[in-house]
Amino acid sequence: MKIWVKSKEFSEGKFLVVRRDGSVPAWPHFVFGARDPAAPMALRCYAALAQRLGYDPEYCASILELADDFEKYRAAEGDGDPEAKPHRKDDPAVIRAMRHEHSTIDVWPAKNMPKRVSRG
């Protein structure tokens, strides 16, 4: 299965990314979730390259701290399945926003799903 944004059926992507001012970025982006076993290493690789590129050391350190937070979260809550097929009902207003159409949406904090059995 391709990542959602590279598929015909879900070309809007899997997640809606919204800035604090309510605008949706127009450029491609990718969201990491703490339950993804690959995410901590991806964050660490990003931090290493950012450091080599001269990014602020505090910024780089905070990315590494986030990678640690991801590992702690996954240890407590279990692995996710980044390759899982859709399992929630789409909200048409959210899909409009993902397509860069004006939309008003309601949001709420998600509750954790039950732990999954680790692949490893």
Residue pairs with C-beta under 8 A, 6 or more apart in sequence:
1 7
1 83
1 85
3 14
3 30
4 10
4 11
4 12
4 13
4 14
5 11
5 12
5 13
5 14
5 28
10 86
12 95
12 98
12 99
13 29
13 98
14 31
15 31
16 24
16 94
16 97
16 98
16 105
17 24
17 25
17 29
17 31
18 24
18 97
19 25
24 97
24 98
24 100
26 100
32 39
32 42
32 43
32 70
33 39
33 80
33 82
34 69
34 70
34 73
34 74
34 77
35 73
35 74
35 77
35 78
35 79
35 80
35 116
36 80
36 82
37 74
37 79
37 119
37 120
38 82
39 67
39 70
40 67
40 68
40 70
40 71
40 74
41 67
43 63
43 64
43 66
43 67
43 70
44 63
44 64
44 67
46 63
47 60
47 61
47 63
47 64
47 67
50 59
50 60
50 63
51 57
51 60
74 80
77 112
77 115
78 114
78 115
78 116
78 117
78 118
79 116
79 117
79 118
79 119
80 116
81 116
91 105
93 103
93 104
93 105
93 106
94 103
94 105
96 102
96 103
97 103
97 105
